[in-house]
Amino acid sequence: MSKSQTTKYKVGQDNVGLFGLDLHNPVFFVSGLVIVAFVLITLMFQADAKEFFGWLRPWLTTQFD
């Protein structure tokens, strides 16, 4: 069994308070940007996205079913 170690780090010390939410700074903003970029690209290239997702869903369900 491992021994406990004490550090000066406190859980949530790197978080940012925004609109009453407690957000982890790099994780939240990078994830948010990736999601917004994904949605915008999908909306800009709807025909290609339809073809891609039409292929992706059956492939995912057969590979990971």
N, C-alpha and C positions, 0 to 999 in steps of 0.2 A: 504494500500500500504506500502511496506517495505522501510526503509530508506537505502540509499547507505552507504557502509562502505569502508574505504580506508585501504589498506594493503601495505606492502613493496614488496609483490610478483609481479613479472612482467611476463606476458605471455611469455612462451618460455625460461625462465631462466634456466630450467633444461635440455634443449635440447642439443644435440651433433651435431656438424657439421662434416659430413663425406662425402667425394667425392662431395662436393658442395651441399649436401642435409642437411636439418634441421630436425633431427630425435629426437623424444622423447625417451630418453635412455632406460628405462625399457620396455616400450610398444613395441618398434620396435624389440629389440633383443630377447625378450621372444617370440613374435609372429613369428619371423623368425626361431627360433630354433624349435618351434612346427611344423611349416610348413615343414621344412627340415626333421624332424623326421617322420612326416606323410608320406611324399613322399618316404623316404628310406624304411620304413616298408611296404608300398604298393608295392614297387619294389621287396623287398625280398620275400614277400609272395603273388605272383601274383595270384595263383589259389584261395587262400582263399579270397583275395581282390575282385576277379571277382565274387565269390559267394556272398560275403557280399554286394557289391554295386549292384549286380543283385537283391538282396532282398530289399536293402535300398531305391532305387529309387521308385519302386511301392508303398512301404509303405509310404514314404514321400508324394507322390502325392495323395494318397487316404486320408491320415490323414490331410493334410494341403492344400488341393485343394481349 
